[in-house]
């Protein structure tokens, strides 16, 4: 074992820490709803100690979740070190909803949990177990800072969830705690690292000069991507009803939609499931704006939606105009599909639009990748993150996962963030908003339900779309 261990944060992750404030959070959150199954107690609650034992047994596999922040003396740059005093009870908490434990009550509690800042003196994650949901169910709410979520081996949910309903209970082992450097050691190591060019840096420079044509091509491609994105922003978007100065308050709403219904809509109006989701959201936003007594024809709105690249390791944010002024759902889809086809033809990203992925839980990692791609939200823009998930049921040691929702942090002047996660034949829409900017977020939830119903009615009078449009993920 190394004498000391620490890991320097990337500049991107350090920026997440610096940009955080009382009105802007830099952590994502996920809500998972389970059938109580083997965790049910006679009193109608859940066996929290059993859940705690499972989490505790998995933590040795996840050393990143025991890492906390330190600062380099004088320099101030953050690094990760192992928390020598790690205590699970400060990260895994139990609470209960008031009866009957409805989705509305869950969302109200989740919005309060998600709005609070993570303790910088401890590893940057929290998990709440909420019992008392209607139907004898319970929920887990996991918060994780974006600076931590990108690290390999920091996905607690992937470690906990399994496609095997009868997965054996892991045996608890003692976690290996690596010694942290002293302030003097940390300062010395960082000075040496910063002022001594590494072999990797030298080799990069050599490759650049040895192959200038290749380097020039790479720069040119990146410039083309920037210009392509700016092509949608040459005409600046005006302020929308979803723009404003963020307050510290948050409200939250969710809506489940059958994936088969969305597939039926897609097969009729054409495009991908990704396009169909944007069509549904555009219609819901149109209904919401009308409810505010604002004419949709006066609203200029765009979605910033991250799409995974071909490697599945990074994402690029597409900027897509949302035609809320268009009354016809089919016409809205045509306008959206035209934009996504144009972008797709320029980049090899079509396969990354799929909303189904494998048989293991990867949604948390993909969610974090997408959230990091949302660098800047301009006026008249909304963040819309679609995250793929497995289509077969997953279990927490016998307790079936029934629903999953993401909470996207708000940033800049945008008072609304939208997440759509897929899992086991359903799409789970979630809306995180600043209630001082977007009043009654429940109207957006209702708008999704109404828009799906309206589009399904229109599909009954039409056959499947005859045109073939790219990937049908």
Secondary structure, DSSP 8 states (H G I E B T S, - for coil): --S---EE--HHHHHHHHH--SS---EEEEEEEEE-GGGB-TTSSB-HHHHHHHHHHHHTT-GGGGEEEEE-TTT--EEEEE-TT--GGGTEEEEE--TT--HHHHHHHHHHHHHS---TTS-SEEEEEEEEETTTEEEEEEEEEHHHHTSTT--HHHHH-BS-TT----------------HHHHHHHHHHHHHS--HHHHHHHHHHHHTHHHHHHHHHHHHHHHHHHHTTTSS-----TTBS---S--EEEEEEEEHHHHHHHHHHH-S-HHHHHHHHHHHHHHHHHHHTT--GGG--EEEEEEEE-TTSS-EEEEEEEE-TT---HHHHHHHHHHHHHHHHHHSS-GGGG-SB--SS--HHHHHHHHHHH-----TTEEEEEEE-B-SS--EETTEEEEEEEEE----TTB-EEEEEEEETTEEEEEEEE-TTTS--THHHHHHHHHHHHHHHHHHHTS----S--S---
